[in-house]
Amino acid sequence: MSAGNRLMDDLSRVAGGALGALSGLRGEVEVLVRQRMERMVASMELVTREEFDSVQAMASEARAKQEDLEKKVADLEAKLAAKPAPSRARRTPTPTKSRPAKKADTPAPKSDAPSPTTEE
């Protein structure tokens, strides 16, 4: 039986060595994958959580202000629609002081220059 025990001991050592090598390989693969992922994420220009949260807060604030302004505009439009439209009735012109009319039969002042409508 000592030969059987010896064989089992050898097999357990080989299996233990293989598991040790596989676990070491697993650790190396994890490190390589992590490095590759970090490089890929860095090249993507992603934002940090703090930046995202601050922009999200600004956007929700802007949305709330927009909704308030929409309500104000709707209220103002309702008030404007409720008011009666100003009458567009035609007003009679107010009388103005009349100037004395020029007499048609008075001669025009004479000038030395020939009139442009007469031909020589």
ABEGO torsion letter per residue (X at the ends): XAAAAAAAAAAAAAAAAAAAAAAAAAAAAAAAAAAAAAAAAAAAGBBBAAAAAAAAAAAAAAAAAAAAAAAAAAAAAAAAAABBBBBABBBBBBBBBBBBBBBAABBBBBBABBBAABBX
